[in-house]
Amino acid sequence: MIRNYIKFMNNDKPLFNPHDKFFKESFSRKEIASSFIKEYLPDNICSKLNFKTLTILKDSYIDKELSEHFSDILYSIQLSGKLTYIYLLFEHKSYIDPWTGFQLLRNMVKIWENYRKQHKNRKKLPVILPVVIYQGKQKWDLNESIGHLFEYEDNIEDYIPEFKSEVYDISHIHEEKIRGEILLRVYLLIQKYAIRGDIYGKLPQIFSLLASVLEEKTKTEYLETLLRYLSSVSNTEQLDILKSEVDQFIEHGGEIMTTIAEKWVQEGIEKGKLEGKREGKLEGKLEIAKKMLRMGLNNEQIIEITGLSRDKIEELMENKN
């Protein structure tokens, strides 16, 4: 049934940028963001951070024409009592872009400009801790700033902007060095092996980790996030593997998948309400009901979610047969 759930959710069309959506949905979870910062920023920085003040900001600073290759997320946090920003730039190209540092600097300037507009009376700018998360087949071998982009001449160094960024190369880190909270480790494992094309061999390990999450709501929410991502980058054969692993490693997998399926169905209805005209609503509900029948949902579920009458559902069942 999982293939039908996923096909319905995606309406048989892949997400425009699944890497971006998976990154943002994952790192917008405070437990993942906090765990990543604690594990992968330098200890002398982390020891001064007040994680109770960690706030996820919604603004993006990526130019539209670059959004296919970059994602970003910004946090504010207190460092030694002072407002500080942590800026994550996720590069999901299959190769290293030597201009990544330049892109990072441009976005940092945009953050400062936005800060100045919002705090016109402030005399100083907050520090930004820049972090590049890279997912590519080629091992990251650039230096952490932009000095390599300039043609050097003698005695010219003082005029070249320099700053340091932290770089985290997901694809080439050894698996035993993947640390942090469970959901962070799940995310990093998926991204590490997705770029290599062997993610499905790692699903038993990944789902076993996810199964150990004690809070059912958290488990279900992140399973949905994970399935949305994997379904958008999978073929039919891989979806069968995905179904098998969900059934084997997630306790009450069928119940969880029914809950997720119902949510996706409701999203489809809401989308139809926004996009469709009044006279097209009934037809849209009928199409949704047909898909739900193929998914194996019972009459009561279909009636509750679509609002269609029992007679209409039974008529659809007769036509189906």
C-alpha positions as CSV (number, residue, x, y, z in Angstrom):
1,M,0.0,0.0,0.0
2,I,2.9,2.4,0.6
3,R,3.4,2.9,-3.1
4,N,-0.2,4.0,-3.5
5,Y,0.1,6.4,-0.5
6,I,3.2,7.9,-1.9
7,K,1.9,8.2,-5.5
8,F,-1.2,9.8,-4.2
9,M,0.7,12.3,-2.0
10,N,2.9,13.3,-4.9
11,N,0.1,13.2,-7.5
12,D,2.5,11.1,-9.6
13,K,4.8,14.1,-9.9
14,P,8.2,14.5,-8.2
15,L,8.9,17.4,-5.8
16,F,10.5,20.3,-7.5
17,N,13.5,20.2,-5.2
18,P,13.3,17.3,-2.7
19,H,16.7,18.0,-1.2
20,D,15.7,21.5,-0.3
21,K,12.4,20.4,1.3
22,F,14.0,17.5,3.2
23,F,16.8,19.8,4.5
24,K,14.4,22.5,5.6
25,E,11.8,20.2,7.2
26,S,14.6,18.4,9.1
27,F,16.6,21.4,10.3
28,S,13.5,23.4,11.2
29,R,13.1,20.8,14.0
30,K,14.8,22.3,17.0
31,E,16.2,19.0,18.3
32,I,18.0,18.4,15.0
33,A,19.3,21.9,14.7
34,S,20.5,21.9,18.3
35,S,22.2,18.5,18.0
36,F,24.0,19.4,14.8
37,I,25.3,22.7,16.3
38,K,26.5,20.9,19.5
39,E,28.2,18.1,17.5
40,Y,29.8,19.9,14.6
41,L,30.7,23.4,15.6
42,P,33.9,23.9,17.6
43,D,33.8,23.2,21.3
44,N,35.2,26.7,22.2
45,I,32.1,28.2,20.4
46,C,29.5,25.7,21.7
47,S,30.5,26.2,25.3
48,K,29.5,29.9,25.0
49,L,26.1,29.3,23.3
50,N,22.9,29.5,25.3
51,F,20.8,26.8,23.6
52,K,17.7,27.8,25.4
53,T,17.7,30.9,23.2
54,L,18.0,29.0,19.9
55,T,15.4,30.4,17.5
56,I,14.7,29.2,14.0
57,L,14.2,32.1,11.6
58,K,12.1,31.6,8.4
59,D,13.8,33.9,6.0
60,S,15.8,32.5,3.1
61,Y,18.6,34.4,1.4
62,I,19.1,32.2,-1.7
63,D,18.5,33.9,-5.1
64,K,15.7,32.1,-7.0
65,E,18.0,31.1,-9.8
66,L,20.3,29.3,-7.4
67,S,17.6,27.6,-5.3
68,E,17.9,24.4,-7.3
69,H,21.5,24.0,-6.0
70,F,21.4,25.7,-2.6
71,S,19.2,25.7,0.5
72,D,19.6,27.7,3.6
73,I,18.3,28.2,7.1
74,L,19.1,30.9,9.7
75,Y,19.1,30.7,13.5
76,S,19.6,33.3,16.2
77,I,21.2,32.4,19.5
78,Q,22.9,34.1,22.4
79,L,26.7,33.7,22.5
80,S,28.1,35.0,25.8
81,G,24.9,37.0,26.2
82,K,25.1,38.6,22.8
83,L,22.8,38.1,19.8
84,T,24.6,35.8,17.2
85,Y,23.4,34.2,14.0
86,I,24.2,30.7,12.8
87,Y,23.7,30.4,9.0
88,L,23.5,27.0,7.4
89,L,24.1,26.9,3.6
90,F,23.3,23.5,2.1
91,E,25.0,22.8,-1.2
92,H,23.3,19.8,-2.9
93,K,25.2,19.8,-6.2
94,S,26.9,16.6,-7.4
95,Y,30.2,18.6,-7.7
96,I,32.0,21.3,-5.8
97,D,31.2,24.8,-6.8
98,P,34.3,27.0,-6.2
99,W,32.0,30.0,-5.9
100,T,30.3,28.6,-2.8
101,G,32.3,30.9,-0.5
102,F,31.2,33.9,-2.6
103,Q,27.6,32.8,-2.4
104,L,28.0,32.5,1.4
105,L,29.4,36.0,1.7
106,R,26.6,37.5,-0.4
107,N,24.0,35.8,1.8
108,M,25.7,37.0,4.9
109,V,25.6,40.6,3.7
110,K,21.9,40.2,3.0
111,I,21.4,39.0,6.6
112,W,23.2,42.0,7.9
113,E,21.2,44.4,5.7
114,N,18.0,42.9,6.9
115,Y,19.2,43.3,10.5
116,R,20.0,46.9,10.0
117,K,16.5,47.6,8.6
118,Q,15.0,46.0,11.6
119,H,17.3,47.5,14.2
120,K,18.1,51.0,13.0
121,N,19.3,52.3,16.3
122,R,21.9,49.5,16.8
123,K,25.5,50.6,16.4
124,K,27.1,47.2,15.7
125,L,26.2,44.1,13.7
126,P,25.8,40.6,15.1
127,V,28.4,38.0,14.4
128,I,27.3,35.3,11.9
129,L,28.7,31.8,12.2
130,P,28.6,30.4,8.7
131,V,28.4,26.7,8.1
132,V,28.4,24.9,4.7
133,I,26.8,21.5,4.5
134,Y,27.9,19.8,1.3
135,Q,26.5,16.7,-0.3
136,G,28.4,15.7,-3.5
137,K,30.3,12.9,-5.1
138,Q,33.5,14.8,-5.1
139,K,35.3,15.2,-1.8
140,W,35.3,18.8,-0.5
141,D,38.8,20.2,-1.0
142,L,38.3,24.0,-1.0
143,N,39.6,26.3,1.7
144,E,36.9,27.6,4.1
145,S,36.8,31.2,2.7
146,I,37.0,33.1,-0.5
147,G,40.7,34.0,-0.7
148,H,41.3,31.4,-3.4
149,L,39.0,33.3,-5.7
150,F,41.4,36.3,-6.0
151,E,44.5,36.9,-8.1
152,Y,47.1,37.7,-5.5
153,E,49.8,40.4,-6.0
154,D,52.5,41.3,-3.5
155,N,51.4,43.5,-0.6
156,I,47.7,43.3,-1.7
157,E,46.5,40.9,1.1
158,D,45.0,43.6,3.2
159,Y,42.5,44.4,0.5
160,I,41.1,40.9,0.1
161,P,38.1,40.0,2.3
162,E,38.6,36.9,4.4
163,F,36.5,35.0,6.8
164,K,36.3,31.4,8.0
165,S,33.3,29.0,7.6
166,E,32.8,25.6,9.0
167,V,32.4,22.9,6.2
168,Y,30.6,19.6,6.8
169,D,31.0,17.1,4.0
170,I,28.1,14.7,4.5
171,S,29.1,12.4,1.6
172,H,32.6,11.6,2.7
173,I,32.4,11.5,6.5
174,H,33.1,8.1,8.0
175,E,29.8,6.6,9.3
176,E,31.3,6.0,12.7
177,K,31.8,9.8,13.0
178,I,28.1,10.5,12.4
179,R,26.9,11.6,15.9
180,G,24.1,13.4,17.6
181,E,20.4,12.9,18.4
182,I,18.6,10.0,16.6
183,L,16.8,12.2,14.0
184,L,20.0,14.0,13.1
185,R,21.8,10.7,12.6
186,V,18.9,9.5,10.4
187,Y,19.0,12.6,8.3
188,L,22.8,12.5,7.8
189,L,22.8,8.8,6.9
190,I,20.1,9.3,4.3
191,Q,22.0,12.2,2.8
192,K,25.3,10.4,2.9
193,Y,24.1,7.4,1.0
194,A,21.5,9.1,-1.2
195,I,24.2,10.8,-3.3
196,R,26.0,7.5,-3.7
197,G,22.9,5.6,-4.9
198,D,23.0,2.9,-2.3
199,I,20.6,4.4,0.2
200,Y,18.2,1.4,0.0
201,G,20.9,-1.0,1.3
202,K,21.0,1.2,4.4
203,L,17.3,1.4,5.1
204,P,17.3,-1.4,7.7
205,Q,19.8,0.6,9.7
206,I,18.0,3.9,9.2
207,F,14.5,2.5,10.1
208,S,16.0,0.7,13.1
209,L,17.3,4.0,14.3
210,L,13.9,5.7,13.7
211,A,12.1,2.9,15.4
212,S,14.0,3.7,18.6
213,V,12.4,7.2,18.8
214,L,10.1,6.8,21.9
215,E,7.7,9.7,21.2
216,E,5.2,8.3,18.7
217,K,4.2,11.8,17.4
218,T,7.8,12.6,16.6
219,K,8.4,9.3,15.0
220,T,5.3,9.6,12.8
221,E,6.1,13.2,11.8
222,Y,9.6,12.4,10.8
223,L,8.6,9.2,9.0
224,E,6.3,11.3,6.9
225,T,9.1,13.8,6.1
226,L,11.5,10.9,5.2
227,L,8.9,9.2,3.0
228,R,8.1,12.4,1.1
229,Y,11.8,12.7,0.3
230,L,12.5,9.1,-0.6
231,S,9.4,8.8,-2.7
232,S,10.5,11.8,-4.8
233,V,13.8,10.2,-5.7
234,S,12.7,6.5,-6.0
235,N,11.6,4.3,-8.8
236,T,8.9,1.6,-8.6
237,E,11.3,-1.2,-7.5
238,Q,12.8,1.0,-4.8
239,L,9.3,1.8,-3.5
240,D,8.8,-1.9,-2.9
241,I,12.0,-2.0,-0.8
242,L,10.8,1.0,1.1
243,K,7.5,-0.7,1.9
244,S,9.2,-3.8,3.1
245,E,11.5,-1.9,5.5
246,V,8.6,0.2,6.9
247,D,6.6,-2.9,7.6
248,Q,9.6,-4.6,9.2
249,F,11.1,-2.0,11.4
250,I,8.4,0.5,12.4
251,E,6.1,-0.8,15.1
252,H,2.4,-0.5,14.1
253,G,3.6,0.4,10.6
254,G,0.2,-0.1,9.1
255,E,-1.5,2.3,11.5
256,I,1.2,4.9,11.1
257,M,0.9,4.7,7.3
258,T,-2.9,5.0,7.4
259,T,-2.5,8.1,9.6
260,I,0.0,9.6,7.1
261,A,-2.1,8.6,4.1
262,E,-5.2,10.3,5.6
263,K,-3.2,13.5,6.1
264,W,-1.9,13.4,2.5
265,V,-5.5,12.9,1.3
266,Q,-6.7,15.9,3.3
267,E,-3.8,18.0,1.8
268,G,-5.1,17.0,-1.6
269,I,-8.6,18.1,-0.8
270,E,-7.4,21.4,0.6
271,K,-5.2,22.0,-2.5
272,G,-8.2,21.2,-4.7
273,K,-10.3,23.7,-2.8
274,L,-7.8,26.4,-3.4
275,E,-7.2,25.6,-7.0
276,G,-10.6,24.4,-8.2
277,K,-13.8,26.3,-9.0
278,R,-17.0,25.5,-7.2
279,E,-18.5,23.4,-10.0
280,G,-15.3,21.3,-10.1
281,K,-15.2,20.4,-6.4
282,L,-17.5,17.4,-6.6
283,E,-15.5,16.0,-9.5
284,G,-12.3,16.6,-7.5
285,K,-13.8,14.8,-4.5
286,L,-14.8,11.8,-6.6
287,E,-11.3,11.5,-8.0
288,I,-9.9,11.6,-4.5
289,A,-12.4,8.9,-3.4
290,K,-11.4,6.7,-6.3
291,K,-7.7,6.9,-5.3
292,M,-8.6,6.2,-1.7
293,L,-10.5,3.1,-2.8
294,R,-7.5,1.9,-4.7
295,M,-5.4,2.6,-1.5
296,G,-7.6,0.2,0.4
297,L,-9.2,2.7,2.8
298,N,-12.7,1.7,4.0
299,N,-16.0,3.4,3.3
300,E,-16.2,5.2,6.7
301,Q,-12.7,6.7,6.2
302,I,-13.6,7.9,2.7
303,I,-16.9,9.4,3.8
304,E,-15.3,11.2,6.8
305,I,-12.5,12.7,4.8
306,T,-14.3,13.6,1.5
307,G,-17.8,14.4,2.8
308,L,-19.3,12.3,0.0
309,S,-22.5,10.3,0.7
310,R,-22.5,6.5,1.3
311,D,-24.5,6.1,-1.9
312,K,-21.9,7.9,-3.9
313,I,-19.1,5.8,-2.5
314,E,-21.0,2.6,-3.2
315,E,-21.7,3.8,-6.8
316,L,-17.9,4.3,-7.2
317,M,-17.3,0.8,-5.9
318,E,-19.7,-0.7,-8.4
319,N,-18.1,1.1,-11.3
320,K,-14.7,0.0,-10.1
321,N,-15.8,-3.6,-10.2
